[in-house]
Amino acid sequence: MSPAVIRCWERAPALGAIAGARMAGVDVKVESDAKYPKTDPPVMVLPDGFEISGVPMMLRFIARTAAARADAPALYGAPGDARTAVEVDLWLDVCATLVAGPTFQPVCHALSDCLAARTYLVGHALTLADLAIWSQLATTPMWDKVKSSPGAVHLARWFNFIGDHAECARAAAEFKSAGKSSETAKRAAEVTGKKKGEGGTFDLDLPGAAPGKVVTRFPPEPSGYLHVGHAKAALLNHYFAKIYDGKLIVRFDDTNPTKEKDEFVESILRDIKTLGIEWDRITYTSDYFDRLQEAARRLIGAGVMYGDTTPVDVMREERLACKESRCRGQSVEENLRLWREMLAGSAEGQSCCMRLKIDMKSENGCMRDPVAYRCNLVPHHRTGTRYKAYPTYDFACPFVDAFEGVTHALRTSEYKDREPQYYWILKAHQSVSPGLPDVCMWDFARLNFQYTVLSKRKLQYFCDQGYVQSWFDARFPTVQGLVRRGLQVEALRDFIISQGASKNNTLQEWDKIWSINKRIIDPVCPRHTAVVSADAVPMELTNGPGGVEYVTVPRHKKHPPAGVKASYRAARILLDQADAQVVTEGEEVTLMDWGNCFVRKIVREDANDAKSKVVRLVGELHVGGNFKQTKLKLTWLADVPDLVPLRVVELGHLISKPKLEEDDDFEALVNKESWKEVAALGDPNMRTLSKGDVIQLERKGYYIVDSPATRPGEAVLLYNIPDGRMAK
């Protein structure tokens, strides 16, 4: 019979399955391919065409195939050892959580703690669990960085030990050079202009791009905080720089001292780090002020730039009417004199600006003699009062891009009309500064979301009116606001990449990005229990424990690294009023993580009103009952003094209309009920939660800890994390 075939991406071979098959004597053929979809898991194709996806499932198949032989290795534990087999299965499930992203290092550290006193994950011999986890780590590039961290010392020791097993070492050695050949093939495809991937990657069609030579730049203005739109630009520039083995420059466009502050520089750099972006250089446009002044002087001397003392409102009207300024025909000498007045910051200089002599008759308004320099006496955040005249972004950007060696300047498609201006100004600079290289403009779609504004002015309005606490409010679309809300950076990156390199502006729904986020947090976040404080219903269990008991249960049943927690049990428990309203007398229900229970009595506030508030329940435990046969699975808490007070906050959109139109009354569309807070009681384990911890309150949803309990009686503040299924 022909062997099964393992198919995988060349740079992520199914090492564990390959090694396991050889250990078990199962004949397999390996087909690793540079063109295999890199986001797809490896598959094993059986002779009859049946496909088995993922290393864990392949290993299960291999072990069961080999089990019929007397000499087969006990990769699933000794024959008949059900407990070991279950433990192995639990560890195989852990593989799904070992993915690159913000949770990777914490999971690795938790694994390391488990291995502190162990040689193998399960028992005292190599099992499928070891092969699966080793394989996942070996094919995850992020492991190369994490393994040297102090918290991963035991995991690194175990990883090396498993990797020294003969078949593991053989499999790793065979595929050690695969990444290099794959990389060569990928680079060749990029250089020839071929598209990469399906919907989940950017089309790598940068004109003239060459591996190792691409330089991109992310040029934020240090006058505010990064929002989700900026995040797309930053991630896109980083993506192209890295995919071409190039460089990324973070350049602060600090040409307007009125708006700029050092605190914004620090905040932006912090946000860029939060996004997982590594830059090669940090520069400032102000680094080049002297060079820009010299370039301006040369352009004035060449008759390309002129001083204009026309009042601002008149200049605006003339540009709209395609009318030339009365100053356009001034002599070079007069323009140089006005330039000196501007540099000195004199009264005359302050009434003047420098304009580029392009084409006042152009249908493109951006080409109608744009302003290149203007006076500003406000001290600059870096240079103080040294300069009195500052270049505009449009004038400075082409020069600095070329001077810094930027090969590809990425810009959102809303600025498409400015592209001819960029190239014209670049050519003008090149005419007076020989040697400046060309720069290629490349535009992409702006990221817009429903029920969301990105305008600094409108976001500041929310702060000024007290609708939000600050620019870091969890309802804000800033990077810090979104992370505070519980959005994982990995989800943001995946969402942006899933948009591709489209140049069509669309209005995105938040549901998709939160759905991606859920897929990341659900497999790993610990589970806890809470009961709404208002009208919580006590249930007396007639055959409950004589005192308070507790048992140890997993924080996450499918994720052992999450650890364990104490489940308190008592004869008096608390239920949500909403649950008490739907039970009926005599009904058997399931108390989650305990067992079944018969509802023997329901006491209402008004005995004659079947819809009135329930004030008390009486129940009888039936822990041996079949939970599969009960309709209701209820969360509950033992009524003990150690319950943790909670402030559970449901956050909504800040505006009530999906898309704002230009003539909309913005202030009338503010959602004044975007913060809804409910008091609740949480299980005693929640006292140990830390700020930023992501949890699931069972049957209620996902939450992030914004403020932990640092003193006795202090409430834990939780923000809900949308799961992609929220009502619009």
Secondary structure, DSSP 8 states (H G I E B T S, - for coil): ---EEEEEETTS--HHHHHHHHHHT--EEEEEETTS-TTS--EEE-TTS-EEESHHHHHHHHHHHHTTSTT---TT-STT-HHHHHHHHHHHHHGGG--SSTTHHHHHHHHHHHTTT-SSSSTTS--HHHHHHHHHHHT-TTHHHHTTSGGGHHHHHHHHHHHTSHHHHHHHHHTTTHHHHHHHHHHHHHHTT---SSTTS-----TT--TTT-EEEE---SSS--BHHHHHHHHHHHHHHHHTT-EEEEEE----TTT--HHHHHHHHHHHHHTT---SEEEEGGGGHHHHHHHHHHHHHTTSEEEE---HHHHHHHHHTT---TTTT--HHHHHHHHHHHHHT-HHHHT-EEEE---TT-SSGGGS--EEEEE--S-BTTTBTS-SEEE-HHHHHHHHHHHHT-SEEEEEGGGGGGHHHHHHHHHHHHHHSTT----EEEEE--EEETT----HHHHHHHHHTTSSSSTT-TTS-BHHHHHHHT--HHHHHHHHHHTTT--S-EEE-HHHHHHHHHHHHTTTS-EE-EEESTT-EEEEETT--SS-EEEEEESSTT-GGG-EEEEEE-SEEEE-HHHHTT--TT-EEEETTTEEEEEEEEEESSTT-TTS-EEEEEEEEETTS-GGG-S-EE--EE--TT-EEEEEEEE--SBSSSS--TTS-GGGGB-TT-EEEEEEEE-GGGGG--TT-EEEETTTEEEEEEE---STT--EEEEEE--S----
